[in-house]
């Protein structure tokens, strides 16, 4: 007979790390897509940089909201 073990702490830590990486990738994707749209619309580099920063903030807020509604 085999014994069933509960979830190990290293597995839980690994899952938490993967979720953080996924969240960072999501925020980065939102930020860079906003910057790419600005550059495609012939915006200056300064304007594209501001758009990227704004979209990074928006992506962070979206990620927070997703965490909030899933809990």
Beta strands, then each sheet from edge to edge (+ up, - down):
end
